[in-house]
Amino acid sequence: MSTSSPKLSVVEKVGYSLGDLAANLVFQTLVTYLAYFYTDIYGLESNHASAMMLVVGLIAAFGFNPIIGALADRTQSKWGKFRPWILYSAIPLGVIAILAFSTPDFSYKGKVIYAVVTYTLLLLLYAANNLPYSALSGVITGDMKDRNSLSAYRFVAVMFAQFFVQVFMLPIIEYAGNGDKAVGIENLMTWLAIIGSAMLLITFFSTKERIVPTPAQKSSLKEDLTDLAKNRPWVIMLLLTTLVFINLAMKGGSYVYYFENYVNEESLTQFIQPVLTFLTGIGVNFFGENPVSAGFGLFNAGGIVFMIIGITLSKGLADKYGKRDVFGVTLFISTLFILFFFFFSPTSIGLIFGSQILHGFFYGITIPLLWAMIADVADYSEWKNNRRATAIIFSAMMVGLKGGLSIGSALLTWILGLYEYVPQSDTIQSDSAILGTKLLVSIYPSIPFLIGVGLLFFYEINKSMENRIEEDLKSRRA
């Protein structure tokens, strides 16, 4: 095993973080707009969109990710194991992202088939790019504090992507399509694909793999899977990742329905008007004339700004108290502010925005810790078994990510149908549908977070074990 773990430069940390900024231009679009795109722009029925997202998503989660993880761990090249995957998937991922959010003029059956094919290819290429990218964080450095710092850089970049998608994307879609959302989202995704592919190439050229297993550590796929089955922290992180992304898909995808169907437009306009007046006065007018899209953008902006503040505090808290304990406490507090949404009336705009800001702050602290904990699980596996299988461990987490995203998105559209939501309707939704949108931003997404908090009581890698694993591995590698 290579022992080289120099302190990472700012250039390499920024270069690495650009890869996640690029990937999240796609991923955050999936979280925030996939269900809305398929039901209200593309024109699929809720039950068809739900079934398609669930089936394709689970196939991608349990089929694509383990295969790519096993292949990546066994890749041998002059660039390392994981960087070649980033290089060769950068441009194809951009192309398929454009196609997946296009609206060809097919029959309804043709549109369903097109959606299935393009969504499948999008998830395949996303896995081929983002799984090796995530595993790369486990071999850039073996220093856990440097790894915490790398995760913080990475997820500040993620927040910038999330900020753009959730704050500006809906107004830009309306502007770019001159009121036609189908044209607007296709035009916007074209530019995002070009920018994202360029950033992924920068990641490839600016990073280096330093933790290189010796030939003696080579293992078979059967041995890797056996190690995983015996690795309780890995099992817990798999379940936790799944639960986190069920929440993100359900909650993040339902906000647009919440603003369009539940929040009182007159109260929202009065609340945001001073902000819009100020922004217009300094020459900033990103939000257009639609108060719902403007309010939706500002609502997301507040949460994301405070999420970024939370991310910047994450490393210091994790270094002092350990990742597990900080993650559990702040995830629980953030969940309380989701639950509060159930009690807000359509006119309680200040409380709605305030709760989103406080949720964003506490959830932001958890964001870098999730992936840093997964890298710790890879170290734990090497510590226990004297074999390192970084990508297969990260692939399992990607199973959780894709599985959670698919389940959450499918639950979102299924619950909307259960509460009699009518897609592309020009009339006011029924009381039942409005109740469903309210529950989808409060009670339903809180459940997976609370289960996740409970799981952390069984996760054994606390602060003292982190230090022990790091020191033992340094001694072995020396």
C-alpha positions in Angstrom: 0.0 0.0 0.0 1.3 3.4 -0.9 2.0 5.5 2.2 2.1 8.9 0.5 -0.5 11.2 2.1 0.8 14.8 1.8 -1.5 17.7 2.7 -3.8 18.4 -0.2 -3.4 21.8 -1.9 -6.2 24.2 -2.3 -6.0 23.7 -6.1 -6.5 20.0 -5.8 -9.4 20.4 -3.3 -11.1 22.9 -5.6 -10.4 20.8 -8.7 -11.9 17.8 -7.0 -14.9 19.7 -5.8 -15.7 20.9 -9.4 -16.6 17.3 -10.2 -19.4 17.3 -7.7 -20.6 20.7 -8.8 -20.9 19.3 -12.4 -22.6 16.1 -11.3 -25.1 18.0 -9.1 -26.2 20.2 -12.0 -27.7 16.9 -13.1 -28.5 15.3 -9.7 -30.1 18.4 -8.2 -32.3 18.7 -11.3 -33.4 15.1 -10.8 -34.2 15.8 -7.1 -36.0 19.1 -7.6 -37.7 18.8 -11.0 -37.8 15.2 -12.2 -41.3 14.4 -10.9 -42.5 17.9 -11.9 -40.9 17.6 -15.4 -42.5 14.2 -16.1 -46.0 15.2 -14.8 -46.4 18.9 -15.6 -44.0 19.5 -18.5 -43.5 16.2 -20.3 -47.1 15.1 -19.7 -47.0 11.7 -18.2 -49.7 10.5 -15.9 -48.7 10.4 -12.2 -48.9 6.6 -11.9 -46.9 6.0 -15.1 -44.2 8.5 -14.0 -44.1 6.9 -10.5 -43.7 3.3 -11.9 -41.1 4.4 -14.4 -38.9 6.2 -11.9 -39.2 3.4 -9.4 -38.5 0.5 -11.7 -35.7 2.2 -13.7 -34.2 3.6 -10.5 -34.1 0.3 -8.7 -32.5 -1.4 -11.7 -29.9 1.3 -11.8 -29.3 1.1 -8.1 -29.0 -2.7 -7.8 -27.6 -3.4 -11.3 -25.4 -0.6 -12.5 -23.7 0.4 -9.3 -22.3 -2.9 -8.0 -21.0 -3.8 -11.5 -19.3 -0.4 -12.0 -17.9 -0.5 -8.4 -16.4 -4.0 -9.1 -15.0 -2.8 -12.4 -13.6 0.4 -11.0 -11.8 -1.4 -8.2 -10.1 -3.6 -10.8 -9.3 -0.9 -13.3 -5.5 -0.5 -14.0 -4.2 2.5 -15.8 -1.5 5.1 -15.8 -4.1 7.5 -14.3 -5.2 5.2 -11.5 -8.4 3.3 -10.9 -11.0 6.0 -10.7 -9.9 9.0 -12.7 -10.2 7.3 -16.1 -13.9 6.8 -15.5 -14.3 10.5 -14.9 -12.5 11.3 -18.1 -14.4 8.9 -20.4 -17.9 9.6 -19.0 -17.7 13.4 -18.8 -19.0 14.2 -22.3 -21.5 11.3 -22.7 -23.1 12.2 -19.4 -23.7 15.8 -20.7 -25.2 14.5 -23.9 -27.7 12.2 -22.3 -28.7 14.8 -19.7 -29.9 17.0 -22.6 -31.8 14.1 -24.2 -33.4 13.1 -20.9 -35.0 16.5 -20.4 -36.1 16.9 -24.0 -39.8 16.7 -25.0 -40.0 15.1 -28.5 -43.4 15.2 -30.2 -44.2 11.5 -29.9 -47.4 9.6 -29.2 -48.1 9.0 -25.5 -46.7 5.5 -25.7 -43.7 6.8 -27.6 -43.1 9.4 -24.9 -43.2 6.7 -22.2 -40.7 4.6 -24.1 -38.4 7.6 -24.7 -38.6 8.5 -21.0 -37.6 5.0 -20.0 -34.7 4.8 -22.4 -33.2 8.2 -21.7 -33.7 8.0 -17.9 -32.0 4.5 -17.9 -29.1 5.8 -19.9 -28.8 8.9 -17.6 -28.6 6.8 -14.5 -26.1 4.4 -16.1 -23.8 7.2 -17.1 -24.3 9.1 -13.8 -23.2 5.9 -12.0 -20.2 5.4 -14.3 -19.1 9.0 -13.5 -20.1 9.7 -9.9 -19.4 6.4 -8.3 -15.6 6.5 -9.3 -15.6 10.2 -8.5 -16.9 9.5 -4.9 -14.4 6.6 -4.5 -11.6 8.9 -5.5 -12.0 10.8 -2.2 -11.0 7.7 -0.4 -7.6 7.4 -2.3 -6.6 11.0 -2.7 -5.5 11.1 0.9 -5.4 8.8 4.0 -5.4 11.7 6.5 -8.9 11.8 8.0 -8.7 15.5 8.9 -7.7 16.3 5.3 -10.5 14.1 4.2 -13.0 16.1 6.3 -11.6 19.3 4.6 -11.9 17.7 1.2 -15.5 16.8 1.9 -16.2 20.4 3.0 -14.8 21.8 -0.2 -16.8 19.3 -2.2 -20.1 20.0 -0.6 -19.7 23.8 -0.7 -19.5 23.1 -4.5 -22.6 20.9 -4.2 -24.5 23.7 -2.5 -23.6 26.1 -5.3 -25.1 23.7 -7.8 -28.1 23.2 -5.6 -28.4 27.0 -5.2 -28.5 27.5 -8.9 -30.9 24.7 -9.6 -33.4 25.4 -6.8 -33.2 29.2 -6.9 -32.7 30.3 -10.5 -33.7 27.3 -12.6 -37.5 27.8 -12.6 -37.4 31.5 -13.6 -34.6 30.7 -16.2 -36.7 27.9 -17.7 -39.6 30.3 -18.1 -37.4 33.0 -19.6 -35.4 30.7 -21.9 -38.5 29.2 -23.3 -40.4 32.5 -23.5 -43.1 31.0 -21.3 -42.8 27.5 -22.8 -41.3 25.3 -20.0 -40.5 22.4 -22.4 -38.4 24.6 -24.6 -36.9 26.4 -21.7 -35.7 23.3 -19.8 -34.2 21.8 -23.0 -32.2 25.1 -23.7 -31.0 25.4 -20.2 -29.9 21.7 -19.9 -27.8 22.2 -23.1 -25.7 24.9 -21.4 -25.5 23.0 -18.1 -24.3 19.9 -19.9 -21.5 21.8 -21.7 -20.4 23.5 -18.5 -20.6 20.3 -16.4 -18.6 18.3 -18.9 -15.8 20.9 -18.8 -15.7 20.9 -15.0 -15.4 17.1 -14.9 -12.4 17.3 -17.2 -10.8 19.8 -14.8 -11.3 17.3 -12.0 -9.6 14.6 -14.0 -6.5 16.8 -14.7 -6.2 18.4 -11.2 -6.4 15.3 -8.9 -4.1 12.4 -8.1 -4.6 9.0 -6.6 -2.2 8.3 -3.7 -3.6 5.4 -1.7 -2.7 2.5 -4.1 -3.2 -1.1 -2.9 -0.3 -3.4 -3.3 -0.7 -6.5 -5.5 -0.9 -8.6 -2.2 -4.1 -6.9 -1.4 -5.9 -8.0 -4.5 -9.2 -9.8 -3.8 -11.9 -11.5 -5.7 -15.4 -10.1 -6.0 -16.6 -12.9 -3.7 -14.1 -11.8 -1.1 -15.2 -8.2 -1.4 -18.9 -9.1 -1.0 -18.1 -11.3 2.0 -16.2 -8.5 3.6 -19.2 -6.2 3.1 -21.7 -8.6 4.6 -19.6 -8.8 7.8 -19.1 -5.0 7.9 -21.9 -3.6 10.2 -20.9 0.1 9.7 -21.2 -0.5 6.0 -24.7 -2.0 6.4 -25.8 0.9 8.6 -24.4 3.5 6.1 -26.2 1.8 3.2 -29.5 2.0 5.1 -28.7 5.6 6.2 -27.8 6.8 2.7 -31.0 5.2 1.4 -33.1 7.0 4.0 -31.4 10.4 3.5 -32.1 10.3 -0.3 -35.7 9.1 0.1 -36.1 12.3 2.2 -34.3 14.5 -0.3 -36.2 13.2 -3.3 -39.6 13.4 -1.6 -39.1 16.8 0.1 -37.1 18.5 -2.6 -39.4 17.4 -5.4 -42.5 18.4 -3.5 -41.6 22.1 -2.8 -42.6 23.2 -6.3 -46.0 21.6 -5.9 -46.3 23.2 -2.4 -45.7 26.7 -3.7 -47.9 26.3 -6.8 -50.8 24.8 -4.9 -50.7 25.5 -1.2 -48.8 28.7 -0.4 -51.1 31.8 -0.6 -49.9 33.9 -3.7 -51.0 37.2 -2.3 -49.3 36.7 1.1 -46.2 35.4 -0.7 -46.1 38.5 -3.0 -46.3 40.9 -0.1 -43.6 39.0 1.8 -41.0 38.9 -1.0 -41.8 42.3 -2.5 -39.3 44.2 -0.4 -36.5 41.8 -1.4 -37.4 42.0 -5.1 -37.5 45.8 -4.9 -34.1 45.8 -3.3 -32.6 43.4 -5.9 -34.1 45.4 -8.7 -32.7 48.6 -7.3 -29.2 47.2 -7.4 -29.7 45.8 -10.9 -30.4 42.2 -10.0 -33.6 40.7 -11.5 -33.1 37.0 -11.8 -36.6 36.0 -10.6 -38.9 37.4 -13.3 -42.5 38.6 -12.8 -44.1 35.4 -11.6 -44.5 35.7 -7.8 -44.7 31.9 -7.3 -41.4 31.2 -9.1 -39.8 34.2 -7.4 -41.0 33.1 -4.0 -39.9 29.5 -4.7 -36.5 30.7 -5.7 -36.0 33.0 -2.6 -37.3 30.2 -0.3 -34.7 27.8 -1.7 -32.0 30.5 -1.6 -32.5 31.1 2.1 -32.2 27.4 2.9 -29.1 26.9 0.7 -27.2 30.0 2.0 -27.6 28.7 5.5 -26.8 25.2 4.4 -23.4 26.5 3.1 -22.8 28.1 6.5 -23.6 24.8 8.1 -21.1 23.0 5.8 -18.4 25.4 6.8 -18.8 24.5 10.5 -19.0 20.7 9.8 -15.2 20.0 9.7 -14.5 21.8 13.0 -17.3 20.0 14.8 -16.4 16.6 13.3 -12.7 17.0 14.2 -13.7 17.8 17.8 -16.6 15.5 18.5 -16.5 12.8 15.8 -18.5 12.5 12.6 -21.1 10.1 14.0 -22.2 12.2 17.0 -22.3 15.4 15.1 -24.3 13.8 12.2 -26.9 12.3 14.5 -27.6 15.4 16.6 -27.8 17.9 13.7 -29.9 15.5 11.6 -32.4 15.2 14.4 -32.6 19.0 14.9 -33.0 19.6 11.2 -35.9 17.1 11.1 -37.8 19.1 13.7 -37.9 22.1 11.3 -39.3 19.8 8.5 -42.1 18.7 10.9 -43.0 22.3 11.6 -44.3 22.7 8.1 -47.3 20.6 8.9 -48.5 23.4 11.3 -48.1 26.4 8.9 -51.1 28.0 7.2 -50.9 29.1 3.6 -50.4 32.7 4.7 -47.6 32.0 7.3 -44.9 33.0 4.8 -42.4 34.2 7.4 -42.6 31.0 9.4 -42.3 28.9 6.2 -39.1 30.8 5.2 -37.7 30.8 8.7 -38.2 27.1 9.2 -36.5 26.4 5.8 -33.5 28.5 6.8 -33.0 26.7 10.1 -33.5 23.3 8.6 -30.9 24.2 5.9 -28.4 25.3 8.5 -28.5 22.1 10.7 -28.8 19.8 7.7 -25.9 21.5 6.1 -23.6 20.3 8.9 -24.5 16.7 8.0 -23.8 16.9 4.3 -20.0 16.5 4.2 -20.1 14.0 7.0 -22.1 11.4 5.1 -19.5 10.9 2.4 -16.6 11.3 4.8 -18.1 8.5 7.0 -18.4 6.2 3.9 -14.7 6.8 3.2 -14.1 5.9 6.9 -16.0 2.6 6.3 -13.5 1.8 3.5 -10.7 2.4 6.0 -12.6 0.2 8.6 -12.9 -2.6 6.0 -9.1 -2.4 5.3 -8.4 -2.3 9.0 -10.5 -5.4 9.7 -9.6 -7.5 6.6 -6.3 -6.1 5.4 -7.8 -5.6 2.0 -8.9 -2.4 0.5 -12.0 -2.3 -1.8 -12.8 1.4 -2.0 -15.2 1.5 -5.1 -17.3 -1.5 -4.1 -17.9 0.1 -0.7 -18.8 3.4 -2.4 -20.9 1.5 -5.0 -23.0 0.2 -2.1 -23.6 3.7 -1.0 -24.5 4.7 -4.6 -27.1 1.8 -4.4 -28.5 3.7 -1.4 -28.4 7.0 -3.2 -30.0 5.8 -6.4 -32.4 3.5 -4.5 -33.4 6.3 -2.1 -33.8 8.8 -5.0 -36.0 6.3 -6.9 -38.1 5.3 -4.0 -38.5 9.0 -2.9 -39.4 10.2 -6.3 -41.8 7.3 -6.9 -43.4 7.9 -3.5 -43.8 11.6 -4.3 -45.7 11.0 -7.5 -47.6 8.0 -6.0 -48.7 10.0 -3.0 -49.8 12.9 -5.2 -52.0 10.4 -7.2 -53.3 9.0 -3.9 -54.4 12.4 -2.9 -56.0 13.0 -6.3 -53.6 15.5 -7.7 -54.3 16.4 -11.3 -51.2 17.1 -13.5 -51.2 20.1 -15.9 -54.4 21.3 -14.4 -55.4 25.0 -15.0 -58.0 24.8 -12.2 -57.5 24.9 -8.4 -56.5 21.5 -7.0 -58.9 19.6 -4.7 -58.6 19.9 -0.9 -57.3 16.4 -0.8 -54.5 17.2 -3.3 -53.6 20.3 -1.4 -53.4 18.3 1.8 -51.1 15.8 0.0 -48.7 18.5 -1.0 -48.6 19.8 2.6 -47.8 16.3 4.0 -45.1 15.8 1.4 -43.0 18.7 2.8 -43.6 17.8 6.4 -44.7 14.5 7.9 -43.7 12.0 5.1 -40.1 13.2 4.6 -39.5 13.4 8.4 -40.0 9.6 8.8 -36.8 8.5 7.0 -34.7 11.1 8.8 -35.9 9.9 12.2 -35.2 6.3 11.4 -31.7 7.3 10.2 -31.1 9.0 13.6 -32.0 5.8 15.3 -29.7 3.7 13.1 -26.7 5.8 14.2 -26.9 4.4 17.7 -25.7 1.1 16.2 -22.8 2.7 14.2 -19.6 1.9 16.0 -17.1 4.3 14.4 -17.0 7.1 16.9 -14.2 9.7 17.4 -11.9 7.3 19.4 -12.3 4.5 16.8 -11.6 7.0 14.0 -8.2 7.9 15.6 -7.4 4.2 16.2 -8.1 3.1 12.7 -6.1 6.0 11.2 -3.0 5.3 13.4 -3.1 1.5 12.8 -3.4 1.9 9.0 -0.5 4.4 9.0 1.6 1.9 10.8 0.7 -0.9 8.4 1.3 1.2 5.3 4.7 2.2 6.7 
